[in-house]
Amino acid sequence: MYKTNLQSLTMKKLSFIPAALCLIFASCSNDRAEDNNAKETDLQQLEKMYQEIVTLSKVNSETCTDSKDWDFTAIGSKACGGPEKFIIYSKKINTAAFLAKVKTYTDARAAFNVKWNIFSTCDVALPPAGVGCADRKPVLLWNVAF
């Protein structure tokens, strides 16, 4: 009789293990889903900041007739370090406020990379040689050496 009760008790304990594992895995799935939602929200905020910077730059709304009216700056942050790319902006805007927004975005992008363990290529984004005008739009000019 003692053996039967022990077997019954052992079976009850063993049946608890799959139930506990199911709860743990369900909890992990919820954590991953919540993390994905939080990551997506962070990405959306970064994209909104970037679009505001593009709008402020006037790159899509002003015509380019003189390249001297335009400049560029690095923007974003790669996980390995360095800028993601370069953005053109009109010198006719409040450049101090614009560059402050670019820095805020770049810092936020670097924090995002750390927070979400982002990996990227470690190639170096070389700065352009300058800004030119093509079809009345500002474009980055690159030194091409072969």
Order of alpha helices (4+ residues) and beta strands (2+ residues): alpha-beta-beta-alpha-beta-beta
